């Protein structure tokens, strides 16, 4: 006699992935808010990652994020006003402006990384380190090679 196990409907799996992603990102933003950055949103994390520690231009930023140069410029202007990025002449081409993270922007990246490490440790405590390592390996096998598709927010659609 075989025992039937009721499996969750197929649509639940991506929703669970999204809920886990949301829980991790919400933990980061709770920490950032307590550290004096309450106005930052998840999209800003993608922007900071796209700028990176070496900087970029508005055109490159737009391409990485999957938005127009104008949308990237608007985001840059807002983050510049808040003190997270700065514009300077591009050392490779004086006609272009490079966008770099300021000390505050780099601090946000470092704080975010630390919180993601804490969340990972909490998850390892909850399900066990071996199961978490196996889950990470399974997800790596199921997903494309690009670990961080920076255009993910725009993938949800306009205004996301």
N, C-alpha and C positions, 0 to 999 in steps of 0.2 A: 504494500500500500504506500503510495507516495503522498507526501504532505505538500499542499499548495501554499506557497508564501505569497501573500498579496504584495505585489510590487507597487511602488508609487507610480502614478501616471508619468509618462515621459516628459510632460511639460514641467514637472516639478524640479527636475535636475538643474536646468539653467536658472530657475528661480532660486534654488538653494545656493548656487554659485554666486548669483547676484547678491543674495542676502549676506553671505560670508564676506564678499568684497565690501559691501556697504558697512558691515559691522567693523571691519578693519579700518576703513577710511573714516568712519564716524569717530572711532577711538583716537585717530590722529588729530582730527579737527577739534575734539573735546580738549585734548592736551594743548593744541595750538591756541585755542581760545583762552585757556587758563594762563598761558604764557604771554598774553597780550596781543594775540593775532585773531580776534574774534570775527573779523570781516573776510578772512580767507575762505575760499570754497574749494571743493574737489577739483574743479577746472584749473585753479591756480597751481595745484600740484603737477598737473600735466604740463602747464606752461613752464614751471620751474625746471622740470625734468628736461623739457625740450631746449631750454636755454643752457642748462648744464653748467659746469664749472668753467668752461672755456668761452661761453658766450655764443651769440648768433646774430643774425640780422632779422629785420621784420619779415622780409621775403622768405628766408629760410624757416623762421618760426611758423609763419602761416602754412608753408608746405608741410612741415612736420605735424602740425596740429590738424591739417585738413580744412583750414579756413582761409579766407582771403587775406591779402596783405593789409587791407584796411581794417579788418577785424583784429588781426594780430597787432596792428598799430594802436588800436583803441585799447586793447588789453595792456599793451606795453605802457601806454600813457597812464592808465589807471594805477598800474603797479609801480610806476616811477613816482607818481604823486604820493603813494603810500610808503615809498622808501625801500621797496624790494628790488628794484632794478635801476640801472643807470644806462644812459646812452653815451657813447664816446666814439671818436673817429675809429674806423676799422683799420687796424695796423696793416692789413693786406691790401686795402683800397680806400684811400682817403676820401673818396666820393661817397662812401657808404658809412652808415652809423652802425656800430656794433652795440648789441644789448647784452649787458652783463648783470649777474646777480650781485647785489650789494652784500655787505656783511649780514644785514637782516634777512635777505633772501637765502643766503647760505646757511644761516642759523635755522631757518624754517626747514630746509632740506635735511639738516642734521637731526633736528628734533623729530621730524617725520620718520626718518630711518630708525631712530631709537624706539619710537612707539611701535612701528611695524615689527621690530625685533621682540618687543614686549608682548605684542599680540600673538606672534608666532609661539613664544614660550608658553603663553596661556593656553593656546590651542594644543600644544604638545602635552601640557599637564592634563588637559581635559580628555583627549583621546589617546594619549600615549605617544612618546617620541617616535617609536617605530611605525605606528600607523600614520603619523603625520609625514614622516619621511617617505613612506610608501605612497601616500596621497599625492605628495609633491611630484614624485617620480611618475605616477600615473597621469597626472595633469600635464606634465612635460611631454609625455608620449601622445596625449590627445590634442595638444594645441600646437599652432604654428610656431616656428622658430623665434619670431619677434615677441620677446617677453613683454614689452611695453608698447603696444600700439597707441601712440600719443594722440591719434585722432579719435579715440574711443568716445569722448563726450559728443563729438559732432556726429558720430555714427548713430546716436539715439535720435538725431534729427535737429532741425533748427530750434534755437532757444534752449537746448539742453545744457 
